[in-house]
Amino acid sequence: MSHVLRAATELGAEKWVKPWSGSNGGNCVEAKPLGDGRVALRQSTDPDGPALICHQGEIAAFIIGAKAGDADFLLS
């Protein structure tokens, strides 16, 4: 597993999406699919800050685990 951290501005301003949005005051994670199958993540309130780049399988595993309750500890 390798994670690359780089400036989100290097990835361009287009195609960043908020997979969900709620009443959290704008504190959202934005995602951008990259051309090589990886996914970039950034904090919506800091679009010029760092982006974490993960392989698509890592994102899928996180989402599956979160749906199963494996990430609930992050909320307590």
Short mmCIF file of the C-alpha atoms (twelve columns), coordinates in Angstrom:
data_MODEL
# 
_entry.id   MODEL 
# 
loop_
_atom_site.group_PDB 
_atom_site.id 
_atom_site.type_symbol 
_atom_site.label_atom_id 
_atom_site.label_alt_id 
_atom_site.label_comp_id 
_atom_site.label_asym_id 
_atom_site.label_seq_id 
_atom_site.Cartn_x 
_atom_site.Cartn_y 
_atom_site.Cartn_z 
_atom_site.pdbx_PDB_model_num 
ATOM 1  C CA . MET A 1  0.000   0.000  0.000   1 
ATOM 2  C CA . SER A 2  1.393   3.379  -0.936  1 
ATOM 3  C CA . HIS A 3  -0.140  6.725  -0.202  1 
ATOM 4  C CA . VAL A 4  1.055   9.837  -1.910  1 
ATOM 5  C CA . LEU A 5  0.547   13.220 -0.318  1 
ATOM 6  C CA . ARG A 6  0.810   16.178 -2.648  1 
ATOM 7  C CA . ALA A 7  -0.680  19.618 -3.120  1 
ATOM 8  C CA . ALA A 8  -4.261  19.349 -4.344  1 
ATOM 9  C CA . THR A 9  -3.592  22.300 -6.639  1 
ATOM 10 C CA . GLU A 10 -1.239  20.077 -8.667  1 
ATOM 11 C CA . LEU A 11 -4.251  17.915 -9.565  1 
ATOM 12 C CA . GLY A 12 -6.342  20.744 -11.043 1 
ATOM 13 C CA . ALA A 13 -9.569  22.336 -9.860  1 
ATOM 14 C CA . GLU A 14 -11.937 20.285 -12.047 1 
ATOM 15 C CA . LYS A 15 -13.821 17.079 -11.197 1 
ATOM 16 C CA . TRP A 16 -13.540 17.274 -7.379  1 
ATOM 17 C CA . VAL A 17 -16.833 16.045 -5.912  1 
ATOM 18 C CA . LYS A 18 -18.369 15.780 -2.466  1 
ATOM 19 C CA . PRO A 19 -19.761 12.234 -2.356  1 
ATOM 20 C CA . TRP A 20 -22.166 13.360 0.348   1 
ATOM 21 C CA . SER A 21 -23.078 16.608 2.009   1 
ATOM 22 C CA . GLY A 22 -24.757 17.239 5.282   1 
ATOM 23 C CA . SER A 23 -25.282 19.832 7.944   1 
ATOM 24 C CA . ASN A 24 -21.669 19.731 9.087   1 
ATOM 25 C CA . GLY A 25 -20.854 23.345 8.333   1 
ATOM 26 C CA . GLY A 26 -19.039 22.615 5.093   1 
ATOM 27 C CA . ASN A 27 -16.483 20.232 6.576   1 
ATOM 28 C CA . CYS A 28 -16.505 17.671 3.801   1 
ATOM 29 C CA . VAL A 29 -14.053 15.359 2.138   1 
ATOM 30 C CA . GLU A 30 -13.856 15.812 -1.617  1 
ATOM 31 C CA . ALA A 31 -12.796 13.042 -3.966  1 
ATOM 32 C CA . LYS A 32 -11.362 13.097 -7.458  1 
ATOM 33 C CA . PRO A 33 -10.881 10.005 -9.604  1 
ATOM 34 C CA . LEU A 34 -7.503  10.117 -11.325 1 
ATOM 35 C CA . GLY A 35 -6.802  8.804  -14.808 1 
ATOM 36 C CA . ASP A 36 -4.696  5.896  -13.549 1 
ATOM 37 C CA . GLY A 37 -7.441  4.395  -11.353 1 
ATOM 38 C CA . ARG A 38 -6.336  6.008  -8.104  1 
ATOM 39 C CA . VAL A 39 -8.482  8.413  -6.075  1 
ATOM 40 C CA . ALA A 40 -7.397  11.735 -4.559  1 
ATOM 41 C CA . LEU A 41 -8.982  13.007 -1.332  1 
ATOM 42 C CA . ARG A 42 -8.839  16.542 0.073   1 
ATOM 43 C CA . GLN A 43 -10.533 18.665 2.720   1 
ATOM 44 C CA . SER A 44 -13.190 20.873 1.119   1 
ATOM 45 C CA . THR A 45 -12.367 23.822 3.370   1 
ATOM 46 C CA . ASP A 46 -8.704  23.700 2.246   1 
ATOM 47 C CA . PRO A 47 -8.753  23.121 -1.526  1 
ATOM 48 C CA . ASP A 48 -5.177  24.379 -1.844  1 
ATOM 49 C CA . GLY A 49 -3.920  22.041 0.869   1 
ATOM 50 C CA . PRO A 50 -2.662  18.488 0.627   1 
ATOM 51 C CA . ALA A 51 -4.369  15.653 -1.214  1 
ATOM 52 C CA . LEU A 52 -4.079  12.037 -0.143  1 
ATOM 53 C CA . ILE A 53 -3.922  9.678  -3.109  1 
ATOM 54 C CA . CYS A 54 -5.093  6.088  -2.606  1 
ATOM 55 C CA . HIS A 55 -5.615  3.086  -4.824  1 
ATOM 56 C CA . GLN A 56 -9.229  2.394  -5.747  1 
ATOM 57 C CA . GLY A 57 -9.158  -0.899 -3.810  1 
ATOM 58 C CA . GLU A 58 -8.169  0.931  -0.631  1 
ATOM 59 C CA . ILE A 59 -11.092 3.322  -1.002  1 
ATOM 60 C CA . ALA A 60 -13.438 0.389  -1.638  1 
ATOM 61 C CA . ALA A 61 -12.164 -1.443 1.454   1 
ATOM 62 C CA . PHE A 62 -12.651 1.679  3.587   1 
ATOM 63 C CA . ILE A 63 -16.216 2.203  2.345   1 
ATOM 64 C CA . ILE A 64 -17.127 -1.459 2.881   1 
ATOM 65 C CA . GLY A 65 -15.645 -1.347 6.383   1 
ATOM 66 C CA . ALA A 66 -17.401 1.921  7.214   1 
ATOM 67 C CA . LYS A 67 -20.745 0.493  6.091   1 
ATOM 68 C CA . ALA A 68 -20.101 -2.524 8.334   1 
ATOM 69 C CA . GLY A 69 -19.465 -0.236 11.321  1 
ATOM 70 C CA . ASP A 70 -15.694 -0.710 11.410  1 
ATOM 71 C CA . ALA A 71 -15.094 3.061  11.405  1 
ATOM 72 C CA . ASP A 72 -17.647 3.953  14.077  1 
ATOM 73 C CA . PHE A 73 -14.820 4.576  16.553  1 
ATOM 74 C CA . LEU A 74 -13.970 7.707  14.547  1 
ATOM 75 C CA . LEU A 75 -17.247 9.265  15.696  1 
ATOM 76 C CA . SER A 76 -16.764 8.817  19.430  1 
# 
